[in-house]
Amino acid sequence: NNRIARAVGATIVNRVDDLRESDVGTGCGLFKIEKIGDEYFTFLTKCKNPKACTILLRGPSKDILNEVERNLQDAMNVARNVFFNPFLAPGGGATEMAVSVKLSEKAKTLEGIEQWPYRAVAEALEVIPRTLIQNCGANAIKVLTQLRAKHATGNHSWGIDGLNGTVVDMHEYGIWEPNAVKVQTIKTAIESASLLLRVDDIVSATSKKRAGAPAQAGPAEVGEGEAEAGER
């Protein structure tokens, strides 16, 4: 009901007595009822200034429809993120490799144990492009070395082609990802690692079963004399 009100420009009221002429929605251009399969559906089309809409999905089976619905939901979430944060980052593991290379360069300028957090995060970020290479069946060590060399020379938009596992320019390839998702992913990973590092000890609540535990005693057997006494 809320979506219908937003589509036709109506205002929902709790009581009929409170209904005013301005609350009635007049933005619907065409109202019709159609039968699709075994069910009837109501269509409000040609609305003047709709604030809500419905996307109708069709498919041969429920499994395919569920998959299409999930893909559409993901696409809408990406569009929403880009709308509120209009910044994009190159995909294909290019962003992760760029951050990894910069952290590795920063680690070389430090001494002692201060360099190890930078090296650990840099190594962890290389998992994304390495996984893309392995999924394509390519040589992970060879291709990852090529990608690392590209970023070392300042080509930060180069990533992994998900089809054949080669190193390509994501800017020319047209593969981009929302910057907000990238930032939140890295932030969550570092916060999770910091939380685990603060753990001093782990207390296990799993109880160990004692070997050879005696069986539970059953009900006591009644003698013949007691049975006869009970019958009397």
Phi, psi and omega in degrees: 000323180295320179292324177296318179296320180290331181285322184259357179080029181265168177238125181280129178240155182275333183231146178294329181294335180273000184288131177243166181295327181287345180280343182283130179276125181239019184272356182278127180272328182213128177244126181210158179239126180236151178257122178241113184071239179253006184237155178257140181232143179261130182242128172245103187242172179056040179286146184289306182222071185288139175258000179208156180209168180234134177259121182264120180252141178228149180193165183287338182212165179291326180297316179293322178296319178296321178293318178296321179296319178295318179296320179294321178297319177296318179295321178293324177294322177296316178298321178295316180296320179291327180293316181278333178227085189284062176224139182239152178234145180297140182267199179068024181079006181292318180295316180296320180290324178296316178294322180297316180295318180294322178291324177295320177294323177293323181295328180292339180272356182253162180233154177075209185284350180293337183278340186291322175300321178295318180293322181294315179293321179297319179291323180292325181290338179286354179295325183297304178295327178296321178294321177298320179293316181294325178294334178274353181079017180270174179283109186295318183293316183293310183291322179294325176294320177297318180293321178296322179292323178297316181288331178294333179268005176100003179272078188280353181265006180273136180217199185256130173285119184289353181269313183240001175073030178255167180270121182224165178274115182293334178294316177283331180285338177080030179250115181228155178228152179299133181294327180297323179292319179297314181296317181292325179296311180295320180296317180294321180296317180291320178295322178294318178295320178295323179294319180291327180291337179280351181285122180275321184206162181238126177259118181272133181259009181281126180274138179269132180283133179284131181286140177067035179291139181295145180289155181290137181286136181273183179293144182293142180283144182263131180286169182295319181298319180291325179294320179294322179295325179291326180290324179293000000 
